[in-house]
Amino acid sequence: MKNMKSFIKSAVIKPVLGAILVAAGLGLAMSANASETAAEPKQGNWTFAGLFGTYDENQLQRGFQVFKEVCAGCHGAKLIAFRTLAEEGGPGYSEDQVKALAATFTIADPEAPDGERPGVPADRWPSPFTTQEAIDSFGIEPPDFSVLAKARSIHQPFPYWVFNYFTAYQEGGPDFIYSLLTSYEENPHGVEVPEGKYYYGYPGSALSMPPPLSDGLVDYEGDAPETVDQYAQDVAAFMMWMADPHMVERKATGFRVLIFLFLFAGFMYLVKRKLFSNVAH
């Protein structure tokens, strides 16, 4: 038995631990090398982070304002219905506010007398261009914002992404958006950017979209800073809500399930002890 334990320790455990340490070292080296060529992505201080995080209603309202006044000129959100803006856990607008907002849009409707009608809360946020209009204007259709915060993420080399499973990190999309919007800068010396492109430090490349934000661009109510950094955080949080509007409800359900499983496991342990207490082992 002792020889078997020694064999397992020398033939299995030590090689596995060695492989983990080597992989961790390679991951750190790759991370250091990447940091020399591109700016480190920023990680926002999100209220919805972690197992018990929730959306900040005021931040969602500010983010919606930035989206409506700045982003919606080029980007749509075709999977988002106006009515969701009044749902619990979202920006917290009233039904009357949502009705008034929807009515400001003209919705194509073949059954309407003129083929168009004012929007209603059940309608989805329309795209500002048809696909062909977007291609004619930009050469490509700007991405839809409905689930962009789930479709994008920051790159984290091994072993950092392993820790995300234990910390419930799922803010890669908002971190990516926040980093991108705040990383536009002048071309570094010796770096050439193609005509019509704009340099941004993260992840060290060029983008066709010009810098969309500037200080004082959007007038906030209240005392929130009117800066690029604040605008970027707010719109990134709003885009996360668009992509995952039921996140808070899902977290609460998951927590209740964990409590149930914990109690059920304890109950079954007591049952097992009761049933087998008189059984000889």
C-alpha positions as a LaTeX table, in Angstrom:
\begin{tabular}{lrrr}
\hline
Residue & $x$ (\AA) & $y$ (\AA) & $z$ (\AA) \\
\hline
Met1 & 0.00 & 0.00 & 0.00 \\
Lys2 & 2.83 & 2.35 & 0.87 \\
Asn3 & 4.57 & 1.58 & $-2.42$ \\
Met4 & 1.35 & 2.30 & $-4.31$ \\
Lys5 & 1.04 & 5.73 & $-2.65$ \\
Ser6 & 4.65 & 6.51 & $-3.52$ \\
Phe7 & 4.04 & 5.46 & $-7.12$ \\
Ile8 & 0.95 & 7.67 & $-7.44$ \\
Lys9 & 2.82 & 10.60 & $-5.90$ \\
Ser10 & 5.83 & 10.28 & $-8.20$ \\
Ala11 & 4.07 & 9.21 & $-11.41$ \\
Val12 & 0.89 & 11.28 & $-11.26$ \\
Ile13 & 0.81 & 14.11 & $-8.75$ \\
Lys14 & 4.29 & 15.55 & $-9.33$ \\
Pro15 & 4.02 & 15.64 & $-13.16$ \\
Val16 & 0.57 & 17.25 & $-12.96$ \\
Leu17 & 1.76 & 19.91 & $-10.53$ \\
Gly18 & 4.82 & 20.50 & $-12.69$ \\
Ala19 & 2.67 & 20.93 & $-15.78$ \\
Ile20 & 0.44 & 23.42 & $-13.96$ \\
Leu21 & 3.44 & 25.47 & $-12.82$ \\
Val22 & 4.96 & 25.46 & $-16.31$ \\
Ala23 & 1.65 & 26.50 & $-17.88$ \\
Ala24 & 1.24 & 29.26 & $-15.32$ \\
Gly25 & 4.74 & 30.51 & $-16.08$ \\
Leu26 & 4.04 & 30.52 & $-19.80$ \\
Gly27 & 0.78 & 32.35 & $-19.20$ \\
Leu28 & 2.55 & 35.04 & $-17.19$ \\
Ala29 & 5.22 & 35.37 & $-19.86$ \\
Met30 & 2.60 & 35.70 & $-22.60$ \\
Ser31 & 0.77 & 38.30 & $-20.54$ \\
Ala32 & 3.96 & 40.30 & $-20.02$ \\
Asn33 & 4.77 & 40.13 & $-23.72$ \\
Ala34 & 1.26 & 41.24 & $-24.67$ \\
Ser35 & 1.43 & 44.18 & $-22.27$ \\
Glu36 & 4.45 & 45.48 & $-24.15$ \\
Thr37 & 2.55 & 45.71 & $-27.43$ \\
Ala38 & $-0.94$ & 46.78 & $-26.33$ \\
Ala39 & $-2.53$ & 48.71 & $-23.52$ \\
Glu40 & $-3.93$ & 46.69 & $-20.67$ \\
Pro41 & $-7.74$ & 46.42 & $-20.80$ \\
Lys42 & $-9.60$ & 48.35 & $-18.14$ \\
Gln43 & $-11.93$ & 46.67 & $-15.71$ \\
Gly44 & $-14.81$ & 48.82 & $-14.55$ \\
Asn45 & $-16.19$ & 48.93 & $-11.02$ \\
Trp46 & $-19.52$ & 47.41 & $-12.02$ \\
Thr47 & $-22.41$ & 47.21 & $-9.56$ \\
Phe48 & $-23.63$ & 44.05 & $-11.30$ \\
Ala49 & $-20.36$ & 42.15 & $-10.80$ \\
Gly50 & $-20.14$ & 39.05 & $-8.65$ \\
Leu51 & $-22.71$ & 36.61 & $-7.34$ \\
Phe52 & $-24.89$ & 39.24 & $-5.70$ \\
Gly53 & $-24.39$ & 42.21 & $-8.04$ \\
Thr54 & $-27.37$ & 44.20 & $-9.34$ \\
Tyr55 & $-27.85$ & 46.84 & $-11.99$ \\
Asp56 & $-27.73$ & 50.49 & $-10.92$ \\
Glu57 & $-30.98$ & 52.06 & $-12.17$ \\
Asn58 & $-29.49$ & 55.56 & $-12.37$ \\
Gln59 & $-26.50$ & 54.30 & $-14.33$ \\
Leu60 & $-28.78$ & 52.43 & $-16.74$ \\
Gln61 & $-30.77$ & 55.62 & $-17.34$ \\
Arg62 & $-27.59$ & 57.57 & $-18.04$ \\
Gly63 & $-26.33$ & 54.78 & $-20.30$ \\
Phe64 & $-29.61$ & 54.78 & $-22.21$ \\
Gln65 & $-29.28$ & 58.53 & $-22.67$ \\
Val66 & $-25.80$ & 58.09 & $-24.16$ \\
Phe67 & $-27.04$ & 55.27 & $-26.38$ \\
Lys68 & $-30.05$ & 57.27 & $-27.60$ \\
Glu69 & $-28.21$ & 60.55 & $-28.19$ \\
Val70 & $-24.89$ & 59.21 & $-29.51$ \\
Cys71 & $-24.85$ & 55.53 & $-30.44$ \\
Ala72 & $-28.32$ & 55.13 & $-31.95$ \\
Gly73 & $-27.38$ & 57.41 & $-34.84$ \\
Cys74 & $-25.48$ & 54.48 & $-36.38$ \\
His75 & $-26.34$ & 51.39 & $-34.31$ \\
Gly76 & $-29.64$ & 49.63 & $-33.76$ \\
Ala77 & $-30.91$ & 47.29 & $-31.06$ \\
Lys78 & $-33.36$ & 45.15 & $-33.00$ \\
Leu79 & $-33.81$ & 42.54 & $-30.26$ \\
Ile80 & $-34.86$ & 45.08 & $-27.62$ \\
Ala81 & $-38.53$ & 46.06 & $-27.32$ \\
Phe82 & $-39.36$ & 49.52 & $-25.98$ \\
Arg83 & $-41.50$ & 47.94 & $-23.23$ \\
Thr84 & $-38.43$ & 46.32 & $-21.63$ \\
Leu85 & $-37.30$ & 49.78 & $-20.52$ \\
Ala86 & $-40.15$ & 49.71 & $-17.99$ \\
Glu87 & $-39.53$ & 46.18 & $-16.71$ \\
Glu88 & $-38.31$ & 45.50 & $-13.18$ \\
Gly89 & $-34.54$ & 45.40 & $-12.88$ \\
Gly90 & $-34.01$ & 47.72 & $-15.85$ \\
Pro91 & $-33.70$ & 51.49 & $-16.25$ \\
Gly92 & $-36.96$ & 51.95 & $-14.35$ \\
Tyr93 & $-38.91$ & 54.14 & $-16.76$ \\
Ser94 & $-42.68$ & 54.36 & $-16.35$ \\
Glu95 & $-45.10$ & 52.90 & $-18.89$ \\
Asp96 & $-46.17$ & 56.42 & $-19.90$ \\
Gln97 & $-42.54$ & 57.41 & $-20.52$ \\
Val98 & $-42.03$ & 54.31 & $-22.65$ \\
Lys99 & $-45.20$ & 55.00 & $-24.66$ \\
Ala100 & $-44.07$ & 58.58 & $-25.29$ \\
Leu101 & $-40.60$ & 57.41 & $-26.34$ \\
Ala102 & $-41.92$ & 54.74 & $-28.71$ \\
Ala103 & $-44.29$ & 57.23 & $-30.33$ \\
Thr104 & $-41.34$ & 59.38 & $-31.44$ \\
Phe105 & $-40.26$ & 56.61 & $-33.84$ \\
Thr106 & $-41.80$ & 55.79 & $-37.20$ \\
Ile107 & $-42.20$ & 52.06 & $-37.70$ \\
Ala108 & $-42.58$ & 50.42 & $-41.10$ \\
Asp109 & $-45.89$ & 48.51 & $-41.20$ \\
Pro110 & $-47.32$ & 47.08 & $-44.45$ \\
Glu111 & $-50.80$ & 47.03 & $-42.88$ \\
Ala112 & $-50.77$ & 50.75 & $-42.05$ \\
Pro113 & $-52.52$ & 53.08 & $-44.55$ \\
Asp114 & $-49.26$ & 54.78 & $-45.53$ \\
Gly115 & $-47.02$ & 51.80 & $-44.80$ \\
Glu116 & $-45.80$ & 53.50 & $-41.62$ \\
Arg117 & $-47.13$ & 54.22 & $-38.15$ \\
Pro118 & $-45.96$ & 55.66 & $-34.82$ \\
Gly119 & $-44.15$ & 53.20 & $-32.59$ \\
Val120 & $-45.77$ & 51.43 & $-29.64$ \\
Pro121 & $-44.12$ & 49.80 & $-26.59$ \\
Ala122 & $-44.29$ & 46.34 & $-28.18$ \\
Asp123 & $-42.14$ & 47.47 & $-31.13$ \\
Arg124 & $-38.42$ & 46.79 & $-31.18$ \\
Trp125 & $-35.78$ & 49.49 & $-31.35$ \\
Pro126 & $-35.35$ & 50.17 & $-35.07$ \\
Ser127 & $-32.06$ & 50.28 & $-36.95$ \\
Pro128 & $-31.19$ & 53.76 & $-38.26$ \\
Phe129 & $-30.35$ & 52.37 & $-41.72$ \\
Thr130 & $-31.36$ & 49.54 & $-43.96$ \\
Thr131 & $-28.56$ & 47.10 & $-44.69$ \\
Gln132 & $-27.98$ & 48.59 & $-48.13$ \\
Glu133 & $-27.98$ & 52.18 & $-46.81$ \\
Ala134 & $-25.40$ & 51.21 & $-44.19$ \\
Ile135 & $-23.17$ & 49.53 & $-46.78$ \\
Asp136 & $-23.44$ & 52.55 & $-49.08$ \\
Ser137 & $-22.53$ & 54.92 & $-46.22$ \\
Phe138 & $-19.97$ & 52.93 & $-44.23$ \\
Gly139 & $-18.97$ & 50.04 & $-46.46$ \\
Ile140 & $-20.34$ & 47.67 & $-43.83$ \\
Glu141 & $-23.38$ & 47.49 & $-41.58$ \\
Pro142 & $-22.58$ & 48.81 & $-38.07$ \\
Pro143 & $-23.00$ & 46.06 & $-35.46$ \\
Asp144 & $-26.32$ & 45.79 & $-33.68$ \\
Phe145 & $-26.04$ & 46.59 & $-29.97$ \\
Ser146 & $-28.67$ & 44.15 & $-28.66$ \\
Val147 & $-26.28$ & 41.46 & $-27.42$ \\
Leu148 & $-22.89$ & 43.01 & $-28.20$ \\
Ala149 & $-21.90$ & 43.02 & $-24.53$ \\
Lys150 & $-22.20$ & 39.23 & $-24.54$ \\
Ala151 & $-20.53$ & 38.78 & $-27.92$ \\
Arg152 & $-17.35$ & 40.67 & $-26.95$ \\
Ser153 & $-14.88$ & 40.14 & $-24.15$ \\
Ile154 & $-11.38$ & 41.08 & $-23.10$ \\
His155 & $-8.59$ & 38.57 & $-23.68$ \\
Gln156 & $-7.14$ & 37.01 & $-20.55$ \\
Pro157 & $-4.26$ & 34.54 & $-20.93$ \\
Phe158 & $-3.91$ & 31.44 & $-18.80$ \\
Pro159 & $-4.06$ & 31.16 & $-15.81$ \\
Tyr160 & $-6.15$ & 34.31 & $-15.25$ \\
Trp161 & $-9.26$ & 33.05 & $-17.03$ \\
Val162 & $-9.30$ & 30.00 & $-14.74$ \\
Phe163 & $-9.95$ & 32.24 & $-11.75$ \\
Asn164 & $-13.06$ & 33.63 & $-13.47$ \\
Tyr165 & $-14.89$ & 30.39 & $-12.76$ \\
Phe166 & $-14.44$ & 30.93 & $-9.03$ \\
Thr167 & $-15.16$ & 34.68 & $-8.96$ \\
Ala168 & $-18.19$ & 34.47 & $-11.30$ \\
Tyr169 & $-16.54$ & 37.03 & $-13.59$ \\
Gln170 & $-18.83$ & 37.76 & $-16.53$ \\
Glu171 & $-18.11$ & 41.41 & $-17.16$ \\
Gly172 & $-15.74$ & 40.84 & $-20.09$ \\
Gly173 & $-18.15$ & 42.48 & $-22.52$ \\
Pro174 & $-18.63$ & 45.72 & $-20.57$ \\
Asp175 & $-14.89$ & 45.82 & $-19.83$ \\
Phe176 & $-14.16$ & 45.49 & $-23.56$ \\
Ile177 & $-16.62$ & 48.27 & $-24.48$ \\
Tyr178 & $-15.37$ & 50.54 & $-21.70$ \\
Ser179 & $-11.74$ & 49.96 & $-22.68$ \\
Leu180 & $-12.37$ & 50.58 & $-26.35$ \\
Leu181 & $-14.33$ & 53.82 & $-25.87$ \\
Thr182 & $-11.70$ & 55.32 & $-23.56$ \\
Ser183 & $-8.58$ & 54.26 & $-25.47$ \\
Tyr184 & $-8.65$ & 56.44 & $-28.57$ \\
Glu185 & $-5.40$ & 58.39 & $-28.86$ \\
Glu186 & $-3.02$ & 59.99 & $-31.30$ \\
Asn187 & $-0.92$ & 57.66 & $-33.41$ \\
Pro188 & 2.27 & 56.72 & $-31.54$ \\
His189 & 5.53 & 57.72 & $-33.17$ \\
Gly190 & 6.35 & 55.33 & $-35.99$ \\
Val191 & 2.88 & 53.78 & $-36.15$ \\
Glu192 & 1.01 & 54.28 & $-39.42$ \\
Val193 & $-2.76$ & 54.01 & $-39.48$ \\
Pro194 & $-4.59$ & 53.50 & $-42.81$ \\
Glu195 & $-6.66$ & 56.38 & $-44.12$ \\
Gly196 & $-10.14$ & 56.40 & $-42.64$ \\
Lys197 & $-9.00$ & 54.45 & $-39.57$ \\
Tyr198 & $-8.55$ & 55.66 & $-36.00$ \\
Tyr199 & $-5.90$ & 54.42 & $-33.58$ \\
Tyr200 & $-6.85$ & 53.19 & $-30.15$ \\
Gly201 & $-4.50$ & 51.76 & $-27.57$ \\
Tyr202 & $-6.61$ & 48.71 & $-26.77$ \\
Pro203 & $-5.91$ & 46.20 & $-28.10$ \\
Gly204 & $-3.34$ & 48.12 & $-30.15$ \\
Ser205 & $-5.01$ & 48.42 & $-33.52$ \\
Ala206 & $-7.13$ & 50.74 & $-35.66$ \\
Leu207 & $-10.88$ & 51.12 & $-35.94$ \\
Ser208 & $-13.16$ & 52.50 & $-38.64$ \\
Met209 & $-15.37$ & 54.23 & $-36.07$ \\
Pro210 & $-14.17$ & 57.72 & $-35.12$ \\
Pro211 & $-14.08$ & 58.59 & $-31.41$ \\
Pro212 & $-17.80$ & 58.81 & $-30.54$ \\
Leu213 & $-17.46$ & 60.46 & $-27.13$ \\
Ser214 & $-16.05$ & 63.71 & $-25.83$ \\
Asp215 & $-16.27$ & 65.53 & $-22.52$ \\
Gly216 & $-19.52$ & 67.46 & $-22.13$ \\
Leu217 & $-21.16$ & 65.75 & $-25.11$ \\
Val218 & $-24.22$ & 64.52 & $-23.17$ \\
Asp219 & $-25.96$ & 66.65 & $-20.55$ \\
Tyr220 & $-26.72$ & 64.58 & $-17.46$ \\
Glu221 & $-29.29$ & 65.42 & $-14.84$ \\
Gly222 & $-27.76$ & 65.32 & $-11.38$ \\
Asp223 & $-24.12$ & 65.46 & $-10.39$ \\
Ala224 & $-22.67$ & 62.59 & $-12.47$ \\
Pro225 & $-19.43$ & 63.65 & $-14.24$ \\
Glu226 & $-19.90$ & 64.49 & $-17.92$ \\
Thr227 & $-16.65$ & 62.92 & $-19.04$ \\
Val228 & $-15.64$ & 60.34 & $-21.63$ \\
Asp229 & $-14.80$ & 57.88 & $-18.87$ \\
Gln230 & $-18.23$ & 58.23 & $-17.22$ \\
Tyr231 & $-20.09$ & 58.09 & $-20.54$ \\
Ala232 & $-18.20$ & 54.93 & $-21.48$ \\
Gln233 & $-18.96$ & 53.20 & $-18.18$ \\
Asp234 & $-22.63$ & 54.14 & $-18.33$ \\
Val235 & $-23.26$ & 53.02 & $-21.90$ \\
Ala236 & $-21.29$ & 49.80 & $-21.30$ \\
Ala237 & $-23.50$ & 49.04 & $-18.29$ \\
Phe238 & $-26.63$ & 49.75 & $-20.35$ \\
Met239 & $-25.41$ & 47.48 & $-23.14$ \\
Met240 & $-24.82$ & 44.73 & $-20.57$ \\
Trp241 & $-28.41$ & 45.13 & $-19.41$ \\
Met242 & $-29.65$ & 44.93 & $-23.01$ \\
Ala243 & $-27.70$ & 41.71 & $-23.53$ \\
Asp244 & $-28.70$ & 40.16 & $-20.18$ \\
Pro245 & $-31.81$ & 41.92 & $-18.79$ \\
His246 & $-32.70$ & 39.00 & $-16.48$ \\
Met247 & $-29.23$ & 38.62 & $-14.95$ \\
Val248 & $-30.30$ & 39.69 & $-11.45$ \\
Glu249 & $-33.28$ & 37.33 & $-11.48$ \\
Arg250 & $-31.05$ & 34.52 & $-12.74$ \\
Lys251 & $-28.52$ & 35.11 & $-9.95$ \\
Ala252 & $-31.27$ & 35.07 & $-7.32$ \\
Thr253 & $-32.67$ & 31.82 & $-8.71$ \\
Gly254 & $-29.22$ & 30.24 & $-8.75$ \\
Phe255 & $-28.59$ & 31.27 & $-5.14$ \\
Arg256 & $-31.90$ & 29.73 & $-4.04$ \\
Val257 & $-31.01$ & 26.52 & $-5.88$ \\
Leu258 & $-27.64$ & 26.37 & $-4.10$ \\
Ile259 & $-29.34$ & 26.80 & $-0.71$ \\
Phe260 & $-31.80$ & 24.04 & $-1.58$ \\
Leu261 & $-29.02$ & 21.68 & $-2.66$ \\
Phe262 & $-27.05$ & 22.39 & 0.51 \\
Leu263 & $-30.05$ & 21.70 & 2.75 \\
Phe264 & $-31.05$ & 18.65 & 0.72 \\
Ala265 & $-27.53$ & 17.22 & 0.97 \\
Gly266 & $-27.60$ & 17.69 & 4.75 \\
Phe267 & $-31.02$ & 16.05 & 4.99 \\
Met268 & $-29.91$ & 13.06 & 2.92 \\
Tyr269 & $-26.81$ & 12.69 & 5.10 \\
Leu270 & $-29.02$ & 12.48 & 8.21 \\
Val271 & $-31.27$ & 9.95 & 6.46 \\
Lys272 & $-28.26$ & 7.85 & 5.52 \\
Arg273 & $-26.97$ & 7.87 & 9.10 \\
Lys274 & $-30.39$ & 6.88 & 10.42 \\
Leu275 & $-30.86$ & 4.02 & 7.95 \\
Phe276 & $-27.38$ & 2.58 & 8.30 \\
Ser277 & $-26.73$ & 3.30 & 11.98 \\
Asn278 & $-27.29$ & $-0.34$ & 12.94 \\
Val279 & $-25.61$ & $-1.87$ & 9.90 \\
Ala280 & $-22.27$ & $-3.51$ & 10.63 \\
His281 & $-19.40$ & $-2.28$ & 8.44 \\
\hline
\end{tabular}
